[in-house]
């Protein structure tokens, strides 16, 4: 189970709801309902083995008045399990404010999985691994060094768009390691972003490496991140 820590206390309604969806109580309940549904979407009836592509959706919209009421927020009878495609057809629930979240943690800590569960239709996600893959057409974890300049130039351009709030996107999620606290805090201050730490242990990340049969190179990445993490 992925655990996360929110690093600032933001008082507005949207962030209270966002923090609820990041809570252990909600994540444990949503996962148990996905298991009970056998991975089947309640809307289109598609069965998905990858639970990260399923969403626990409240049939009563959460707001500042009911977010702390477990009879609504944590009531299994008021939650349906739907797939990402069906969830994306729902209207935006949080208004037009463009919030920015930096999701950081160790390699294989579950950052991308978490963002898939938190994001909604119309959000923008900046994931450096996706950039590598999109312009090289290689395996997700194969990164030709000769195109590193191009990849990082694209990343910087997208970061600038997010910083300046260019476009009509809703929320932005930036996925990265950011083990150095000064580097991540500098970026958060520059973008006006919220920091979300995907909590894990070094051994948990190594265990996921073993299960996915990735190269020893990724063990080096994990060890390096934990050596540098502050």
Secondary structure as UniProt FT lines:
FT   STRAND          3..6
FT   HELIX           13..22
FT   HELIX           24..36
FT   TURN            37..39
FT   TURN            42..44
FT   HELIX           51..53
FT   STRAND          54..58
FT   TURN            64..68
FT   HELIX           70..73
FT   HELIX           76..78
FT   STRAND          79..83
FT   HELIX           84..88
FT   STRAND          100..104
FT   TURN            107..108
FT   HELIX           111..118
FT   TURN            121..122
FT   STRAND          124..127
FT   HELIX           128..136
FT   TURN            140..141
FT   HELIX           145..147
FT   HELIX           148..163
FT   TURN            164..165
FT   STRAND          172..176
FT   HELIX           181..191
FT   STRAND          194..199
FT   HELIX           202..212
FT   HELIX           216..228
//
